[in-house]
Amino acid sequence: GMASTGELWEVVGGASKGGLIVRTGKDISSPELSERLATGALVRPLEHDAASERIFYKKVSGAGPGSGWVSTALKGKELLVRSSGELSGEEREALDVADC
């Protein structure tokens, strides 16, 4: 599944807002943490809720809360992408654009 042990995910969304909203629980109604998970942070997913496209992460590097629940996609736009292994051409282009 998504939460395989060695897998790292990189935050690619939230750049204009200072990162992704982190919540204390799986539900979108759960309390928000005051700090956001910064764009460019690397996280390891520990739990994945496929129905809501949300993961419980433990942070590996970057700024933001050490752990919490974040959405992996919003309105069809990816907020986190797998950072391990080869990127597809499309993802690489998206990352190049984000670096500008």
Sequence and secondary structure as in RCSB ss.txt:
>XXXX:A:sequence
GMASTGELWEVVGGASKGGLIVRTGKDISSPELSERLATGALVRPLEHDAASERIFYKKVSGAGPGSGWVSTALK
GKELLVRSSGELSGEEREALDVADC
>XXXX:A:secstr
 TT TT  EEE S GGGTSB  BSSSSTTS B SS B TT EEEEEEEETTTTEEEEEEEESSS SEEEEESEET
TEESEEE SS   HHHHHHHHHHH 
